Amino acid sequence: MPTSGLKIPDFLDSDKIPQHIAIIMDGNGRWAKQRSLPRIAGHHEGINSVREIVRVCGELGVKVLTLYTFSSENWNRPRKEVSALMQLLLVTINKEVKDLNKNNVKLRVIGRIEDLPDKPRQSMLNAIQRLQNNTGLLLNLALSYGGRLEIVEAVQKIISEGRDTISEADFSNYLYTAGLPDPELLIRTSGEMRLSNFLLWQLAYTEIVVTDTYWPDFREQQLYDAIADYQRRERRFGKVSEQL
């Protein structure tokens, strides 16, 4: 991977920067509770982490950053919190699109964007269109996303086409992430040891790093630490270790 002009710390191997990083951004509510703040305050602070991680991934030469932004199960949260999250999404995308464009970031949404209320949905679609010709980092937001639903919808598409057989490679083309490489690194914040219905097909051979850090405290150094952990591993994909 060409690294000319990229900002890569000396302790990271520039030849082993993951091309696709996925993050389960967890712990906003607990971060706020520790500080006796309302839950939405944690989500607000989490936006600052998103901004910094997007910037650093662009500087490192990461090609795709997929963020688990709002799951299909999150609609079951209290109505007041869901409403606040949708308003935060609306304000954030309108505020950040100029800087994203300046930094050559392209935007994509995976999930059922049609489930979003009119204003945030339209703002997201407008942002996608405005950033569509950018050639830098692809910011991939999972919105109203569920991994099982994604697989079911893929199967429904295959059935509707009347196909009798299909390969693994072909199946990937029916997923929301069609055309994207599978994540090489998954980061989950807040210490929880589960996938939470996220990218169930795509994460089959992904390296997983779990950190106890809550998402609002996850910044540049924590990302470097996760990538360093990833680089110390040997990715075997079911093969025998070359070190044996």
C-alpha positions in Angstrom: 0.0 0.0 0.0 1.5 3.4 -0.9 2.1 5.5 2.2 3.5 8.7 0.7 2.1 11.7 2.6 0.2 9.5 5.1 0.5 10.0 8.9 1.6 6.6 10.3 3.2 6.4 13.8 6.6 4.7 13.9 5.4 1.8 16.0 2.8 0.7 13.4 3.8 -1.3 10.3 2.7 0.8 7.3 2.4 -2.3 5.2 -0.1 -3.9 7.6 -2.7 -1.1 8.0 -6.1 -2.8 7.8 -8.0 -1.7 4.7 -11.4 -2.1 6.3 -12.0 -1.4 10.0 -15.4 -1.9 11.6 -16.4 -0.5 15.0 -19.2 -1.3 17.4 -19.4 2.0 19.2 -20.6 1.0 22.7 -20.7 2.6 26.1 -22.2 6.1 25.5 -24.9 5.6 28.1 -22.5 4.2 30.7 -20.0 7.0 30.1 -22.8 9.5 30.8 -24.0 7.6 33.9 -20.5 7.8 35.4 -20.7 11.5 35.1 -24.4 11.8 36.3 -25.4 13.1 32.9 -28.4 12.2 30.7 -27.7 9.4 28.2 -27.9 11.7 25.3 -24.8 13.5 26.6 -22.9 10.4 26.0 -24.1 10.2 22.4 -23.1 13.9 21.9 -19.6 13.2 23.2 -19.5 10.1 21.0 -19.8 12.3 17.9 -16.4 13.8 18.8 -14.9 10.3 18.8 -16.4 9.6 15.4 -15.0 12.9 14.1 -11.5 12.0 15.3 -11.5 8.4 14.2 -12.7 9.3 10.7 -9.8 11.8 10.5 -7.2 9.4 11.8 -8.4 6.6 9.5 -8.0 8.9 6.6 -4.5 9.8 7.6 -3.6 6.2 8.0 -4.8 5.3 4.5 -7.6 3.0 5.7 -10.0 2.5 2.8 -13.3 1.7 4.6 -14.5 2.5 8.1 -17.8 0.9 9.0 -19.5 2.3 12.1 -22.4 0.5 13.8 -24.4 3.7 14.2 -28.0 2.5 14.9 -29.2 -1.1 15.0 -32.6 -2.4 13.9 -33.0 -3.4 17.6 -32.3 0.2 18.8 -35.9 1.2 17.7 -37.0 -0.6 20.8 -35.3 1.9 23.1 -37.5 4.5 24.9 -39.2 6.8 22.4 -37.6 9.9 23.9 -34.1 8.5 23.4 -34.8 7.4 19.8 -36.2 10.8 19.0 -33.1 12.5 20.4 -30.8 10.1 18.5 -32.6 10.9 15.2 -32.3 14.6 15.9 -28.6 14.2 16.7 -28.1 12.3 13.5 -29.8 15.1 11.5 -27.8 17.9 13.1 -24.5 16.0 12.9 -24.7 15.0 9.2 -25.7 18.6 8.3 -22.8 20.0 10.3 -20.1 17.5 9.3 -20.8 17.2 5.5 -18.7 20.2 4.6 -15.6 18.9 6.5 -16.1 15.4 5.1 -16.1 16.8 1.6 -13.0 18.9 2.4 -11.3 15.7 3.6 -12.3 13.7 0.5 -14.5 11.3 2.5 -17.1 9.3 0.7 -20.3 8.3 2.5 -22.4 5.2 2.3 -25.2 3.8 4.4 -26.0 0.1 4.9 -29.2 -1.1 6.5 -32.9 0.0 6.1 -32.4 3.7 5.6 -36.1 3.9 4.6 -36.9 3.3 8.3 -35.5 6.6 9.3 -37.7 9.7 9.8 -38.1 11.9 6.8 -35.7 14.7 7.7 -32.6 12.6 8.8 -33.2 10.2 5.9 -33.3 13.0 3.4 -30.3 14.8 4.9 -28.3 11.5 4.8 -29.3 10.9 1.1 -28.3 14.5 0.3 -24.9 14.0 2.0 -24.3 10.8 0.1 -25.0 12.5 -3.1 -22.8 15.5 -2.3 -19.8 13.2 -1.3 -20.3 10.6 -4.1 -17.3 11.7 -6.2 -14.8 11.7 -3.4 -12.0 9.2 -3.6 -10.6 9.0 0.0 -11.9 7.1 3.0 -15.3 5.5 2.6 -17.3 6.2 5.7 -19.9 3.4 5.9 -22.7 4.0 8.4 -24.8 1.1 9.6 -28.2 2.6 10.2 -31.3 0.6 11.1 -29.0 -2.3 10.5 -29.3 -5.9 11.6 -27.0 -8.7 10.4 -29.7 -11.4 10.4 -32.1 -9.2 8.5 -29.3 -8.4 5.9 -28.8 -12.2 5.3 -32.6 -12.8 5.1 -33.0 -10.0 2.6 -30.1 -11.4 0.5 -31.8 -14.8 0.4 -35.1 -13.2 -0.6 -33.4 -11.5 -3.5 -31.8 -14.8 -4.6 -35.1 -16.6 -4.5 -36.8 -13.8 -6.5 -34.2 -14.3 -9.2 -35.0 -18.1 -9.3 -31.4 -19.2 -8.6 -30.9 -22.8 -7.6 -27.3 -22.6 -6.6 -25.0 -19.8 -5.4 -21.3 -19.5 -4.4 -20.1 -17.7 -1.3 -18.6 -15.0 -3.5 -21.9 -14.5 -5.3 -23.8 -14.4 -2.0 -21.7 -11.5 -0.8 -22.9 -9.5 -3.8 -26.4 -9.6 -2.4 -25.5 -8.1 0.9 -25.6 -4.4 1.9 -21.8 -4.4 1.7 -21.7 -5.6 -1.9 -18.5 -4.4 -3.6 -16.6 -3.8 -0.3 -13.9 -6.0 1.2 -14.7 -7.8 4.4 -13.4 -6.0 7.6 -9.9 -7.1 8.6 -10.3 -5.5 12.1 -13.4 -5.2 14.3 -13.1 -3.0 17.4 -15.7 -3.1 20.1 -15.6 -0.6 22.9 -16.9 -0.8 26.5 -15.7 -4.4 27.1 -18.8 -6.3 25.8 -17.9 -9.6 24.3 -20.5 -10.1 21.6 -21.2 -9.1 18.0 -24.7 -7.7 18.6 -26.1 -8.8 15.2 -23.4 -6.8 13.3 -21.9 -7.9 10.0 -22.5 -11.6 10.8 -21.5 -12.9 7.3 -18.6 -10.4 6.8 -16.9 -10.9 10.1 -16.2 -14.7 9.5 -12.4 -14.2 9.6 -12.1 -10.7 11.0 -9.6 -10.1 13.9 -11.5 -8.8 16.9 -10.2 -6.3 19.4 -12.3 -5.5 22.5 -11.4 -2.6 24.7 -12.9 -1.6 28.1 -12.8 2.1 26.9 -16.2 3.6 26.5 -16.8 5.0 23.0 -16.8 8.7 24.0 -13.2 8.2 25.4 -12.0 6.2 22.3 -9.7 8.5 20.4 -6.6 8.5 18.3 -4.3 6.7 20.7 -6.9 4.0 21.4 -7.2 3.4 17.6 -3.5 3.1 17.3 -3.4 0.6 20.1 -6.1 -1.6 18.5 -4.3 -1.6 15.1 -1.0 -2.5 16.9 -2.8 -5.4 18.5 -4.1 -6.5 15.1 -0.6 -6.2 13.6 0.8 -8.6 16.2 -1.5 -11.4 15.2 -1.0 -14.0 12.5 -4.0 -14.3 10.2 -4.2 -18.0 9.3 -7.7 -18.3 7.8 -7.9 -21.9 8.9 -4.4 -22.8 7.8 -1.5 -24.1 10.0 0.7 -21.4 11.5 3.8 -20.6 9.5 5.6 -20.3 12.8 5.2 -24.0 13.6 
